[in-house]
Amino acid sequence: MKRFLALSFFLLSLSMHALGQNSLPISDVRVEGLQRISSETVFSALPISIGDPVSSRSVANASKALFGTGNFDDIQIGMDGDVLVVRVVERPAISAINLEGNKALATEALLDGLKNAGLAEGQVFKRSTLDGMKMELTRQYVSQGRYDASIETDVVAEPRNRVSISINIDEGSNATIEHINIVGNTVYDDDTLLDLFELKTGGFFSFFSSSNKYSREKLKGDLEKLNSYYLDRGYLLFNADSVQVAISPNRQSVYITVNVIEGDKYTVSNAELSGDLVLPEDDLKRFVLVQKGQVFSQALVTSTEEFLTKRLGNEGYNFAKVRGIPERNEEDKTVDLKFFIDPGKRTYVRRIDFEGNARTSDEVLRREMRQIESAPASADKIELSRIRLERLGFFKEAKVDTLEVPGTDDLIDLRYSVEEQSSGSLGASVGFSQDSGLLLSANIQQNNFFGTGKQVGFGVSRSDFATSANFSYLDPYFTEDGVSRGFSVFYRTTDYEEINVASYTSDTYGTSVNFGYPISETERLGFDLGFNRTTIDAGVSAVKEIKSSPRILDAIDNYFISRIDPATGAYTAAEVLEDISNLPTTALVDSGEEGFLDKYGEEFNNFTAGISWRQSTLNRGLLATRGASQSLSLEVAVPGSDLEYYKLGYEGQVYIPISNSFTLRVRTELGYGDGYGELENLPFYENFYAGGFGSVRGYKSNTLGPRSSNADIYRISQAATAIDASGNALALSAQGAYVLDPVTGQLVVDSANSFSRDPDPFGGNVLVEGSIELLFPLPFVKDQRSVRSGFFFDAGNVFSTECGATQINCSTPEFSNLRLSVGVGATWITGFGPLTFSLGRALNDEKVDETEIFQFSLGRSF
C-alpha cells in the first residue's frame, strides 16, 4: 500500500510538472486524509472548482488557502488524470486543558482568555497560539508585580489525533514597594500627593490591604488621580513627565520615581456657549458649572459637558456632542472657555418592541414606557422605562437597544429585552423567632397573575400568639393613568400575653378596599376604606386599664362568706352560697377606676378610612444600599363607628454612601394616636409598642414604655369541712380572701390571699424611634446583595399622654426618657427567608426595662 501511495504521488508530481506547461480543466476533486474535518470544509476553502483549468499558480493558491484555515499540518496537491487530488494531514484537536498553580488569576478567567485566543477543548491545536498565550500570561503576572513568575506547558499526544495541554504556573510572589518618590513638586508636598495614591509603602495594615504590592494597573490609576488633582486646582499644564520603576536584583523590591511639571495656576476669564444652540441659551446656561473668576477645574468642565449632552439628549438630540475648548492667555494666566455644541439631528422613536416576555403580555410592559412611539427620543425617558420594567419584579433583568432605521438618519427603534423570573409562590414555610416562637405559614401569591400584572394572594399562618388568614387582590393599572385598585379580606386572632403585652386576646375580622394614585415617578397617594369587627376577651387576670378590679378569680360550687363582728372585729359564722351570683348586690364593690371594657364593652364594629403618601428612590426593594424613602399615613375610625379614634404615622430612611464599601443609614419612625368624640383615649389594642428588631435592639420585643397596673384578684372562701350545729364553719380553706362587712354590706379584702404578678407592657399612644447604622460588607462573601451587616445606634421609646394613676414607667414624650442601645447586626437572605441576628447592649436601661443582648429571627430583616 505504501509503495502504491509513493508511486501515485510520484506520478502526481510529474503531472504537476506537466501542468507548468499546459493548464487542464479538472473533472473532479478528491480529498484524502480527513479524520475529523468534513470534506465540505475543504471544498469551501479550496479556490478551485470542477471545470476550472489547473496550473501551478492555481495549485499554489489552493495550497495557501488550505493552510490559511489553520486546520492542517501538511498539504499535498496533485493530478490523477483529470482529477485533482488533495491529500492533507490534520492538526490534532485539544481534548483537555489542565491548569495548576494559579491563585492570583482565577481558573475561569484564564480558560476564557485561552478560549478567546483559540485554545479550548474541541478546537484545533496550534503551537504558535500556545506560545503566544504563554508570553501573554507572563506579561500579566509581571504587571501585577510578580516578576519571578514562570509558566511551563506540556502537550501530550493522545489517540485519535488529539492532544491534552497541561499549563503549570508558578505565580511567584508580589514585589513590595520600598519607596515612592515624587520629583519636581513645589506647590503640594510629598505627603499630600502620596495620600492620593492607592499604592503605598509598607505599613501596619499592609498585610491586610496589600497596598504595598506593586501593580502596573494601580500605578496607572494613581497617576491619573495625580493628574486630576492638579487639573482640578487650576494647573492646566501639569504633566507627569516620566515614571521610573526600578526592581531590586532579587526581584522582591520595587522603587518608583514620578517626575512632575506643575506649571502655572490658571483662572477662568469667561465661559460661554458656541455652536448650534438648538435650545434657548438661558436653558443651557443653567448647566454651565464653570463661572468667571473661578480657578480652572477640569472636573467642572467635564461635568458641564455631560450635563449639556444629557439635556440635549432629553430633547431628542441623542447624538449630540459637547466639547469644552480652553484658550489660554499666558500674560495674565487666565482661560477663556467655550463649550462648542454640535447637536446633530433630532431623532424620533419609530417603534418599540419587546422580547423575552413569554408569559407576560406586551401590554404589561408597554404601560411602563415613559418613552412613547413617534415622539422625540429622550435618553432620560428611555432609561426610566427600562428601570420601571426592573421594578416590576417580574424580570431578572431588562435591557434596551437603540437600533437605527435603515435609509434614515433621524429615526430609531427601541428593543427592550427582558429575562423573566418567577413572580409568584406556592408553598409553605417554617420559621422561628424569639418574639413569636414557631412560625408556620402557607400561601399562594402571584404578582403577575396569568401575565396580566395583577396581584392575587391567599395565605394562612400560625404562631404561638396569632392565627391569621387573608385574601388580597390588586390591579396596579385599574386605569390607564396608573391608578391602582385592590381589596382584601382577613381574619386574625391574637393572644397578646405571648408577646410581652398585657394579658388579653382579640378576634378580628374585616375587609378593606384601597386605591393608589401616582403623583410623580417616585410619589404615590393611597386611599383606604375598611370595616373590622373586634372582640376582646380580657380574662380574669386582665389589668386595671382594661377591666376594673378587685375581681373574683373563679366560681366553684359552694362559697362561704364570713361576716365580721362589729364589736369584736372577729370573723363570725360563714354563710353558704351555692352560686356566686347569690352574693348580695351591695357586695359587688369596685374600689378602683373603670377599665376600657367597663366603659365601652367588649365588641366593636369600626369603619375606617385612611390616606397615605409614599415617596421612594431606593435602588432595591430588599436590602437597599442607595436612595431614600418616606411615608406618611393617617387612619381614622369614622363617626358612627363603635369607637372613634385616629392614628398618624411617619416612617423615613435615607442611605448615604460614604465610600464604595460603606454606607450610612439613618431611619426614623414616629406615631401618634388618640380618641375623639365620646372616646377619651386611643383604644388600648391600637397602642404603639417598641423594643426588639425594627425598633430599639438590645431590649426585649414590645417591652419599652408604659406598664399596666395589676388587677386585685381574690378568691372567695371555700368550705373545707361541714358546718357545725351553730352554723359555724369548722375550718376555712387557705383560699379564703373576701369577707363581708355587716356595717357597710361591702366585701372586705383579706390581702394575705391576693394574687399578684409583674406589670406587663401596655404600650402608649406616642411612638418615637430612630437609628443610625454604618453598613459594611462582610468579608469572604461574594454576593453582597444577599447580605447586610452593620454597626447600629438605636434610640426610642413609647409614651402616653394619658397615664393612669397606678401605671409605672409611663410619661409624656421627653428626650431624656428615650432608651439607647448600640451593637452590631446582620441579615442573610436564605432559601428559608431572611435570617437576622443582632448583638446589642442597652446604654441607659432602668430597673423596669427588660434587656436582651443576643436576638435572632428567621423570616424578618432589619
Buried (B, 14 or more C-beta within 10 A) or exposed (E): EEEEEEEBBEBBEEBBEEBEEEEBEBEEBEBEBBEBBEBEBBEEBBEBEEEBEBBBEBBEBBBEBBBEBBBBEEBBBBBBEEEBBBBBEBBBBBBEBEBEEBEEBEEEEBBEBBEEBBBEBEBBBBEEBBEBBBEEBBEBBBBBBBBBBBBEBEEEEEEEBBBBBBBBBBBBEBBBBBEBEBEEBEBBEEEEBBEBBEBBBEEEEBEEEEBBBBBBEBBEBBBEEBBBBBBBBBBBEBBBEEBEBEBEEEBBBBBBBBBBBBBEBBBBBBBEBEBEBBBEEEEBBEBBBBEEEBBBBBEBBBBBBEBBBBBBBBBBBBBBBBBBEBEBEEEEBBBBBBBEBEBBBBBBBBEBEBEBBEEBBEEBBBBBBBBEEEEBBBBEBBBBBBEBBBBBEBBEEBBBEBEEBEEEEBBBBBBBBBEBEEBBEEEEBEBBBBBBEEBEBBBBBBBBBEBBBBBBBBBBBBBEBBBBBBBBBBBBBBEEEBBBBBBBBBBBBBBBBBBBBBBBBBBBBBEBBBBBBBEEEBBBBBBBBBBBEBBBEBEBBBBBBBBBBBBBBEEEEEBBBBBBEEEEEEBBEBBEBEEEEEBEEEBEBBEBBEBBBBEBEBEBBBBBBBEBBBBBBBEEEEBBBEBBBBBBBBBBBEEEBBBBBBBBBBBBBBBEEEEEEEBBBBBBBBBBBBBEEEBEBBBBBBBBBBBBBBBBBBBBBBBBBBBBBBBBBBBBBBBBEEBEEEEEBEEBBEBBBBBBBEEEEBBBBBEEBBBEEEBBBBBBBBBBBBBBBBBBBEEEEEEBEBBBBBEBBBBBBBBBBBBBEBBBBBBEBEEEBBBBBBBBBBBBBEEEBBBBBBBBEBEEBEEEBBBBEEBBBBBBBB
